[in-house]
């Protein structure tokens, strides 16, 4: 696959002799509207979603991006080359105020396992060019390069990790939650949130998303490859559980707040219409196939969970093992195990938010109530479910904790009986600031946990039918722009032999 140039990413869609050009319009009715860039996502064998949002003034306090109430016709093109000499699909979409003039086009009719390029035009303006990739055909298993990360706090540091991800030219990027943060602006941070208050209404969520989307490094990562996204808590409110709030400030109806947050999330992500929210609910868990190589089971561990046990926090809590307690909800648990048992690909990747393996914080058994340790029966049912189905290639992909971890998943953590899967935990893009490379969370209390590093970055995996090669990639600083990336730890996961191996 050919690399994207900076010129293509930032200024794409330049006309020259022999290049297909989007038709001109008689007048520019609005200022340049593509200030939030472009994105693709949800790859399938015959297409993918392409996204943009018209927002000439993206940080306007009303959340409407400088647009009027009028709907706008947006043209789109998909080509096999960056100069659009071979346009293979094109059409129009309507950007309406109802959805903040966002556009979600579900492109179909493309060939499997191919690289494509796309762009938009509205009111005489042409967008940057983005790169999309279709998944391979079922029955084929070409190598997959995938990057995943989480927790991008605008105030805590620069989004250099996103720039480095774009430069890797992967087939696929996963974001595992905390894409934005809802908190009020800090007076001491590297950058400052807008609006300055904790966001709780639709206009404010739209502005906060738009602020993040104006970051050029984030735009580069979205333009470089298709994304699969799931949320965690900060897209709404820290540590919320279903419709139970994490705290009582700011005051207000949390159902209305969650509806606003979910709507703004959909408006700013390259998701399909099937994920469009209805009131305070949104169907985010879903399955995406990558040929016969891998199946991505993208989970939602916020919308259906019981409230954290024993008042949240890290503690010893008998209620955490209550069989009635759930992190996924019954329907999602059943959906996940039913899908895994279909054995649709060699590898099952579970894209989800919170620490999955047992992680004791002290010898008395204290554990985090916000993670799967607070819902141990739910975890045990899943682990025993995939193990009894004979699945040996399960890899759990996790975000949330602002540090990188690597663990073997055990059928029984107390006795360390048998490895049945692997967990890879990505650090954050910027949350937690620069971190501390000397931190070491590996402990004899958790012998199945093999690696920990407190620096910012992401995880790179290269998957084949026989193994997954894993590289933990890190930046030394995020409070200074444009640091280089480096690999500090690598593993191999062998097909049919779950657990972490030296490369």
N, C-alpha and C positions, 0 to 999 in steps of 0.2 A: 504494500500500500504506500502510495507516494506521500511524502511529508507535507504538512501544511506550512506555508510561509507566513511570516508576520504580516506581510502585505495582504495576503489572502484573508487572514483572520480579521484584520482591522478595517480594511478598505474594500473588501470583496465586491464583485459585480462590476468591474471596470470594463467598459466597452472598447473593442478594437476591431480591426478588419477581420471578418470571418467569424465573429463571435455573435451568438444569439443574444439579442438585447430585448429586455422587457419594453413593451410599447410605451411611448411617452404619453403624458397627459397634458392638457391644455394649460393647467396652472397648478402651482403648489398651494393647496388650501391650508396646509398646516406646516409648521416647522419640522425639521428632521425628526421622525418619530421612533427610530430604531435605537434609542439611547440605551436600551436594556439588552441589546444583542439578540442572538438567535440561539436555538437549542434543538436537539433531536433526542428521542428517547423511545422506549418500548419497542425494541427491534423485533421483527418477525422475519420469516423467510421471504416474504414478498413485499416488505416495506417497513416503515417506522413512522413515528409521530414527528412532525416538525412544528416548532413553536416560535412565536414572537409576541410582543405586546407593544402597541402604539402608545408612546408616552413622551411627547416633545418636552415636557417639563415634569420629570418623573417624581420630584420631591414636593410637588404642590400638596399643601396640607389636606385638601379635600380627597386625596387618594385617587383622583381621576387622571393624573398624569398630564394635565394641560389639554385634554381632549374635551370637546363639547358632547352633548347628548346624542349627536348624529352618529349613525352607524357608518362604517367605512369599508369599502370593498378592497380587499388585499389580494394581490396576485402572488402566486408562488410558482417556482420552477424547481425541478430536480434534474440533474445532469450527471453524466458519467465522468465529466471533467470539470476542473475548477474554472475554466474560461467559458463554460456553458456553450460549447460548440456542438454538443450532443445532448440536447434536452430530451428526456425520455418521459417525463410526466409534468403536467402543469395544470393550473386551475385557479379558482378564486375562492376566497372565504370571506365571511362577513365578521368584522370586528365591531362588537356592540358595547355600549356603556354598561350593560348588565353584567358583563364579565370583564370590566375594566379594559375593554378594547384588546383583550388577549386573543390569540389565534392558536388553535390546536388542529392541525391538519393530519389526518390519518392517511398517509400515502400508501397505496397498494400498487400491485402490478409490476413490481421490481423483481430482479433475479436474486436468488439466494446467495449468501456468502460474498457479497460485492460491496465495494465502496462507492458512495455517491456524494454529490454536493448539492446544496439547496440554497435558495435565497428568496426574498420577498420584495414586493414593490407596493407602495401605498402613496397616494397623492403626489406622484412624481419622484419619490425618494426610493432608492434601492438600499436594501439592508446589507450588512456584512454577509459573507458566504460561510456556511457551516458544512460540516462533513457528517454524513450518516453512513451507517453500516447495516446491512441486512444480515440476519442470522443464517447459518448454513442450513441446507436442506436436511430434513429427517433422513437418517440412513448414512449421513456423512459426519465425520468428526475431526475437522481440521483444528489445528492449535488455536487457542483463545488467549489473548493477552488482555487481562482485566485489572483495573485499578479500583481500590475502594478507600473511602475516607469518611469522616464525620466531623461534626462540631466546629463550625466555622463562625467564630465570634468576631464581628466586625471591629469591635473596640479593642480586643486583646492583641491584635497583631495584623500584619499584612497577609494577603492570600497568596503568598509565593508558592505554596504547595499546589494550588490550582494551576499556576503557570507551568510548574515542572510536570504536572500530570499531562497538560496539553502537549508538551514537548515530547512525551513518550509515544504519542500517536497510537493509543491503544484501540482495541476493537470495542471496548465497553468500559464505562465508569459507573460505579455504584456509590451513592451517597446514603449513609445509614442513619441519618437523623441529626437534628439541631442544625439545620441549614441556616436558620436565622436564630437570633436571641431576642426575647421579648422585653428585656429589662430597660429601665430608665438609663439615660446617658450618664456616664461617669465624668468626673472632672479631671481625672488623672490618666485616663487610658490613652493608647496610641492614636486612636481615632474616636470620633464621637457619634453616638447614635442619633438618628432622626426618625421620628420626633424624639424630644428629650425625655418624655414621660414613659412609663411602662405602657406598652400598647395593649389596648383591650377592645377596640372597635374596628370595624371594617376599614375605614379610611386609614387608620394608623397602621394596621397590618399591611395594607397595600403599600404605604410609603416605606415601611421598614424593608419589605421584600424588594422594592424598587431600589432602595439605597444599596442593598447588597448586590443587586444585579448590575448596578453601575460600575462595580469594580472590574477593571479591565482584565485582571488575571482570572477571575471567575468567568467572565465572558469568553475568554480564550478556551477554558476547559469545556464549557458547554458547546462551543463551536467545533471542538476537536473530535468529539465522539458521541455516540448516543449514551444517555444516562438511564439508569434505573434508580428511582428514589423511594425512600420511605421516611416518615417523620419519626421523631421521638417526642420529648415533652416541650422543648423551648419554642417550637413552632406555635404553641398555644400558651402554656404556663408551666413553670418548673414543677416537675414531679406530680402533675395531675394524673388521675386514674379514672378513666371513663368520664363521668360527670361530677367526680369528686375533686374539688380544688386542692392545690398544693398549699395555698394560704388564702387569706381573706382580703388581700389588697392587690389591686384596687377593688372597691366594692362594685357589685353589679350581678346581673343574671349570668351565671357561667354557661348555661346552655346557649345563650345568645352570643357570648364571647367565643365559644368553641365553633359555632356556626360561622362567625366572621373569620376566624383563623383558618378554618378548613377551606372556605371559599377563596381567600387570598392565596393560600398554598396552591390550590388547583390552578388559579389564574396565572401563577408564575412558574409552573412546572410542565415539562413535555409529557403529559399524561393523556391517556385516551378518554373518550367521552364516558366510558364505563366507570371511570373514577370521579366523574363530576359529583360534587356533594349535593345532598338533599337535606336541607335544614342543617341540623347539627351533626349529621352523619355523613360518612364518606367511605366507600368501598375501596380500601387501599391494598389489602392483601390480594395477591395475584401470582400467577405462575408464568414464567417466560422461558421458552425452550431455546437452547443453543444447539440446533441439530440434534444428533444422538450423542453428543459429547457431554452436555450438562443441562440440568434443569435448575433455574433460579426460582426458589420459593420465597417471595418477598412478603415478610410478615409485618403485622401491626400489633405492637405490644403496649399500646396506650389506650386505644378506643374501647377495648372490651375488658380491661383488667379489673379485678377487685382492688379496692383501696389497699395501699401498702399496710402490712401487718404491724401491730405494736407501735403505731404512730410514726412509721417510717424510720429512717436512720440505719445505723449499723449496730446490731445488738443480738443477744440471745432471745429467741422468740419461738415458743412452741407453736403458735398459730401459723407460722410459716410453712409447716408441714401438713396443714389441714387439707385433706383430699378434695374438699369442696372449693378451695381457693384456686383461681385461675388467672393467668397472665394473658392468655390468648383468647379466652372465651371458648365455649364448647364447640361452636360451629367452626371456628378457625382451626382448632385442634384437630377435629375430624377431617376437615378439608386438607390439612397438611399431611396427615398420615395416609389418607386415601391417595393423595397425589404422589407421595414418595413410593407407595407400594406399587404404583403403575410402572416403576422402573423405566422412565421415559428416556433417561440418558445414563451414561457411565457414572457421572458425578451428580450429587445433590448438594447444591449450595443454598443454605438458609440465610438470606439477607435480613438481619434483624438488629435490634437496637441495644439491648442491655446484656451485661456479662452473663454468659450461659453456664460455664463450668462452676462447680462449687469453689468458693474462695473464702476460706476462714480468715477472719481478721485477727483472731486471738485464740489462745489455747482453750478458752472456755466455750468456744463454738460461735462466737459473734459473727454475723454475716450481714450483708447489705439487704435490706428489705425492699429496695427498689429494683433489684436484679432478680434473676431466676432463683437465687437462694431464698427469696421471700415467697416463692411459689414452687416448692420442691416437688410436690406431687404431680403438678402439671409437667415439669421437666422430666420426671421419672417416667410418666406415661409416654411422652414423646420418645425418649431414649429407648425404652423397652419396646416401643412400637416399631421403630425402624430396625432395631436389632433382631426382633423376632421375624421380621420380613426378610432377613438375610442381607440387609443393606450394609455394605462395608466401605462405602465411599461418600460418607456424609461429612460436609465441612460447614461449620457454622461461622458466619461472617458477622462481626459485631462492632459497634461504635461506642459512644456515650462517655467513656471513662477518661478520656484525654491522655491516655497512655497506651502504648502498644503492649500486647500480651500474646503469648502462644501457649496453648494447653492441649493435652490429650483429654478426651471425654471418656469418663469411666462408667461402666455399667453400675458400679457401686463405689462411691467416693470414699466411704468409711473404710472399706476393706481393700480399696484400689484393685478391684476385680475387673479385669479385662478392658482394654481400650476398644471403644465402639465408634469413635469419631474424632474429629479435630476441631478446635476453635481457634480462629485467627481474629484478633482484636486490633483494629486500627487506632492509632492515636488521632488527635484532632488536627484540623487545618491550622487553627490559631488559638483555640480556647485553652486557657492556662498559660498563655504567653510563651516565653522561650523555653520553659521547662528546666530540667536539671539532669544532665546526662549521667550523673553519679547515682541517682536514685535507683534502688533495686527492690522491687516488691516480691521477688521470688523468695519463698519461705518453705521450710520443712513441713509446715502445717498443710501445704498444698503440693505434694510431690508430683502431681500431674501437671502443674503449671511450670513451664520450662523457660519462659523468657518474659522480660519486662523492660521497657525503656520509656523514660519521661522526656521525650522530645517530640516536636511537631512533624507531620508528614503524612504518609499514606502507605498502603500495602500494595505490592504488585504481585500478581499471580500469572503464571503461564501454564495453561492446562492442556494436556494431551490425554489420549485414552489410557496411558500407562502411569502418569503421575502429574502432580501439581507442584511446580517450582514456585517457592514463596520467597519474596524479598521484602524485608521491612526497610522502608526508605525514609530518611530523616533530614531535616534542616537544623542547623545549629542555632539559628535565630529567626524569629518572625517579627520582632519589634524593629528590625532593620529590613529594608526591602531587598529582595532579589538574591537571597543566599542560594548557593548551589545545593543540590540534593545528593545524598550518598546512602549506600546500603550498609547497614550495620549488623544485620543478621539474616541468614537464609536457612530455609528448610526445604525438604522434599516430603511430599505425602504420596505414598505409593498406592496405586489402585489395588484394592483387595487387602490392603495391609494398613488399617487406620492408625493414625498417630504421626507424630513428628519424627523425621529422620534427618540426619546430617546430609548435606548435599554431596 
